[in-house]
Amino acid sequence: MHVLILGAGYSGTAIAKAMALTATSVIGTTRTEEKAAKLERSGIRPVLFDGETIADELATALGKATHLIQSIAPGRDGDPMFRATSPDLAQIAPNLKWIGYLSTVGVYGDHGGEWVTEDMLRKPVSARSVERVEAEDAWIAFGKKQDIPVAVLRLSGIYGPGRNAFCNLENGTARRLVKPGQVFNRIRVEDIGAAALFLANTGTGGVFNITDNEPAPPQDVVAEAARLMGVEPPPETPFEQAELSPMARTFYGENKRVSNARMRETGFEFAFPDYRVSLAQLWQSGAWRGQ
């Protein structure tokens, strides 16, 4: 298995680490030399990619890749691999056996707190979620045309070592915003890596919600982290009074409970099925600070 991860950021690096245990080679792209050095320290071979120009080193990596993970967000011009100026992926990556596309549960839009599954109609609200829908369709169409299984991983709110409520409490940025009825799903970054490895190893295609079992109000997560730390949680703030960036406000405009039943039906088990189990592990292990 020769793995290439386009966009080895937080989630992409977790996938790389999961796959490195059994893969022949793992390559991850990044935009800067600084991030490339960090990937190298993690045991991942870095290749620079600005999201536009496929230079010789990346073209060589694409040519060898048997398993491809696309983690780069699309822009207004679409997915970097399927733009008008992009080379024909089928020609430059002839050895692909499986593709994983990292999407978002944002493609479902708002469902008023109701449960959503992969079979539901996508009705994205934000522009970036509209772009995700288009990119999902492009990858699925490519897979069908080339007879390659494509797994679309729709991710919920990502957290883990170095990116969690403990960090926010420590640096003073934690808030408990209260919007009655509002819930979010979350996913530990290590579970993203494990899910991608599972789907790749089994050559499984299809659409999967990669998310925890328990949608919960965001203020409850902060309160649980504060309890574990033994500190006073920040006061509750009504959502209407909160100062939020436009992007943060769009998150609160979408309220849904996301089901992970389809992924569990494959036989995959989430190591961190809810925020309580996950926060307890992060705190007790000391891993919450990250590297």
Secondary structure, 3 states (H helix, E strand, C coil): CEEEEECCCHHHHHHHHHHHCCCCEEEEEECCHHHHHHHHHCCCEEEECCCCCCCHHHHHHHHHCCEEEECCCCECCECCCCCCCCCCHHHHCCCCCEEEEEEEHHHHCCCCCCEECCCCCCCCCCHHHHHHHHHHHHHHHHHHHHCCCEEEEEECEEEECCECHHHHHHHCCCCEEECCCCCECEEEHHHHHHHHHHHHHCCCCEEEEECCCCCECHHHHHHHHHHHHCCCCCCEEEHHHCCCCHHHHHHHCCCCEECCHHHHHCCCCCCCCCHHHHHHHHHHHCHHHCC
